[in-house]
Amino acid sequence: MLSQKLSQLSTTDHRHSEISHLVNENMAQTIPNYLANGNQHFEQIIGQALCPATIEELRQMAILMHQFSMIHLQKSLWMAYLQSGTGQLQSTYQTDGTGPHIWPPQVTQSMKNRKESTDDHACLTYVTQYLCELDDKMKHYQTALELKISRLSTYVHALETYVQQGLQSARLAMEYHIALIQYDYNDRTLE
């Protein structure tokens, strides 16, 4: 239903079809409650005076902002994986600039689940490829956001604030996981 409304709002421009693709991709993923259809709080933040089509288009922009931010958070986690595995993660016990190459258990377990080698080179390749995929996704979302922002610039600040508040728990969870990587790295460095 949401993607149908988006397609009604978009023109035949190629960039609009990209947005529609990203939104359809998002629909396959779980849309957070704070951005779901019928969320009264979202509609109060945006304003009751707007027509339903504009509210839905703003909701789509907020979903794109949410997805972009989630990928950014995910990228920070995978950067911590990379730093740990390449010895660049700062340890409180390290005196020079480089520490031991310790791949976090999340990476090695994922490699084992894929029935791949867990040697240093394989883990490095896996993590760097995933980071490249995240970069590509971020570029697509950035392009889609820029198009939406150019058309609905009046509402950008309110939507950004709303999305950042909605992402607070996800941000805290990601910071927790990054801290766990740091603690694991420090413990394994001491061994």
Secondary structure, DSSP 8 states (H G I E B T S, - for coil): -HHHHHHHHS-S-HHHHHHHHHHHHHHHS---GGGSTT-HHHHHHH-TTS-HHHHHHHHHHHHHHHHHHHHHHHHHHHHHHHHHHTT-S--TT--SS-------HHHHHHHHHTT---SHHHHHHHHHHHHHHHHHHHHHHHHHHHHHHHHSGGGHHHHHHHHHHHTHHHHHHHHHHHHHHHHHHHHHHH-
